[in-house]
Amino acid sequence: MKLEKVNNNFNIIKYQNTENILEDVCTIIDSAKEYAYKSVNIALVERNWLIGYRIAEEELQGNSRAEYGVEIIKKLSKELTKQYGKGFDRSNLYRFLSFYRNFPQIVASPRRQFKNLLSWTH
């Protein structure tokens, strides 16, 4: 199969056919990396927002007392860290909750995909 000699995107990875094969292959590799990073960022933003959303839901089912929320996060952090390792300490769980509360409109429903509104570092 012969691809046209154009400087466009074919699907999601940039392809070009110039006189320099090394440069062309580097373009393919670099565009694939860039796409992978963006995909991971989108997944992490959605994951963190959904974790915050779920924690907020759980707090609302409680007695709306601060101690209840602290206990939820404390227990959740302990179990998630045991199962997944770093990244789910109490401070991160509070950040996820804060992220959801500050940006409740980012993910309108748990299944909705959003496009590059924020990266996970926000």
HELIX and SHEET records of a PDB file:
HELIX    1   1 ILE A   21  GLN A   61  1                                  41    
HELIX    2   2 ALA A   66  TYR A   84  1                                  19    
HELIX    3   3 ARG A   90  ASN A  102  1                                  13    
SHEET    1   A 2 ASN A   8  PHE A  10  0                                        
SHEET    2   A 2 ILE A  13  TYR A  15 -1                                        
END                                                                             
